[in-house]
Amino acid sequence: MQEIVLTLVFSIVMLVFMAFPAMKIVESIEKITPISKRLYNILQILLTILLSFIIGLFLKFA
């Protein structure tokens, strides 16, 4: 249980720093395929959460 909480704490801190890479990834996807504004926002939020969780896992286990 403590490992899960520690991973989530690392991930929450990284949310701020992963917003910019998520924006760049979604912008590059938008250049390839036109997407709606709603899908753009959803992708950006999901990628921000996913990237911060990946970095949180890396910080926990590396």
Buried (B, 14 or more C-beta within 10 A) or exposed (E): EEEEEEBBEBBEEBBEEBBEBBBEBBEEBBEEEEBEEEBBEEBBEEBBBBBBBEBBEEBBEE
